[in-house]
Amino acid sequence: MQKNWRIRDLLEWTTRYFLDRGMQESRLEAEVLLAYVLEKNRVYLYANYEEPVNQAERETYRGYIKRRSAGEPLAYITGQREFMSLSFRVSSDVLIPRPDTEVLVETALNLAKAGGIKRICDVGTGSGAIAVSLAVYLSEVEVYAVDLSPAALEIARDNARIHGALVTLREGDLLEPMVNEEKMDLITANLPYIPDAEWQQLDTGVKDYEPRMALVAPGDGLDLYRRLLPQAYQLLRPGGFILLEIDPRQSEVAKVMMQSFSEMEIIPDWAGRDRLLKARRNF
């Protein structure tokens, strides 16, 4: 006789299956996938623990389990990722937003609260997580976002529409599309900063699924930032700020790189690692 699979059964089985494969957040991932299949939230699962799951839903769920077990990131399977308490659409055309990057957004919000931030440009915007978050939480600020990838800009455009965020999107290399714009008060960037030599050592879920062009930079990983800095200096108003996300191992080299700016500060991420460069254009 065929087993009558309930929500409880599927969650327990999948949690064990993921644990056996060394997945640290096995229960959470089992819940997220099943909630996605059922088009419900995770609270629904616990409120309806004994509810049966039909065969079609189980087959869909099984397919997602196989994909996740093969290393595909959860965010690409569900097509969404939470960032700054907002849900963002993601695909393999964009980098999955990381919690560490919330430090950059929080720092930008604090600068804006202190006053004087009226125009912001986010460079290499990808999914638009930074730009859209800033536009949502700073509704009076004018936000621009630039990316080289047309496919990434489509994702960013969708995310801006979903959240009702006013973001002006531009396609092009670094700040080149912004040369004729008015001066900015703040420039943010989370550009590729992983050296090419380290690509093969990355986790399978990153290396095999996330876009290489959004992760890897030439040389020591800071070459794109070196190209960006003179452009940013020209676009920033006197006294304007720049925020750059980096690899913690790059902080000492990055300090030297920022010598044309003033008030340079390194801000740690939630784990205490050097993560964010904050600096100011001279008055």
HULINQUI-V107451 format. One record per backbone hydrogen bond with DSSP energy under -1.0 kcal/mol. CO is the residue of the C=O (numbers start at 1). NH is the residue of the N-H. If there is no record, write none. Layout:
co=<CO/CO>
nh=<NH/NH>
This chain:
co=<3/5/6/7/8/9/10/11/12/13/14/15/16/18/19/25/26/27/28/29/30/31/32/33/34/35/42/43/44/48/49/51/54/55/56/57/58/59/60/61/62/63/64/65/66/67/68/73/74/75/79/81/83/86/88/91/99/100/101/102/103/104/105/106/107/108/109/110/112/118/119/119/120/121/122/125/128/129/130/131/132/133/134/138/142/143/144/145/146/146/147/149/150/151/152/153/154/155/156/157/158/159/160/161/165/168/170/173/175/176/178/184/185/186/187/188/189/194/195/196/198/199/203/203/204/206/211/212/212/215/218/222/223/224/225/228/229/230/231/232/235/237/240/241/242/243/244/247/248/250/251/252/253/254/256/258/262/265/267/267/269/273/275/276/277/278/279/280/281>
nh=<5/53/10/11/12/13/14/15/16/17/18/19/20/23/22/29/30/31/32/33/34/35/36/37/38/40/46/47/48/51/8/7/58/59/60/61/62/63/64/65/66/67/68/69/70/72/71/77/78/79/90/88/86/83/81/94/102/103/105/106/107/108/109/110/111/112/113/114/115/142/185/186/144/188/146/128/132/133/134/135/136/137/138/141/120/168/122/170/124/125/172/153/154/155/156/157/158/159/160/161/162/163/165/164/167/145/147/176/178/179/181/237/241/121/243/123/245/217/198/199/201/202/206/207/208/210/214/215/216/194/221/226/227/228/229/232/233/234/235/236/184/240/281/187/279/189/277/250/251/254/255/256/257/258/259/261/280/278/275/276/272/269/246/267/244/265/242/262/239>
